[in-house]
Amino acid sequence: TGSSDPYCIVKIDDEAIIRTATVWKTLSPFWGEEYEVHLHPTFHSVSIYVMDEDALSRDDVIGKVCITRDMLVEHPKGYSGWMSLSEVDPDEEVQGEIHLRVEVQGSRRLLCCTVLEAR
């Protein structure tokens, strides 16, 4: 139909910790959701999987973005920009990107990751 029913799953080191609401019939979703998660000091990555909900079969993976510990070291003052979705299944074509803002805040080293928009 030319649109998707997207939602996101957030994983820390491959453990799913968050599932957003589904935004129906759109290619430019807005969630407006906020979560607070405590990361273990030895975490390796935070991955955001963009999914397409399907009532009649298994949900499709549209793609993912991954924020690694190394990326945070390379950008100690934070990162803001568009990140292209990467494939999860090598046999699938992936299109789309997510506009992220990632900041490490304060003496407690609080990681703040904001998904500003997607397309």
Buried (B, 14 or more C-beta within 10 A) or exposed (E): EEEBBBBBBBBBEEEEEEEBEBBEEEEEBEBEEEEEEEBEEEBEBBBBBBBBEEEEEEBBBBBBBBBEBEBBEEBEEBBEEEBEBEEBEEEEEBEBBBBBEBBBEEEEEEBEBEBEEBE
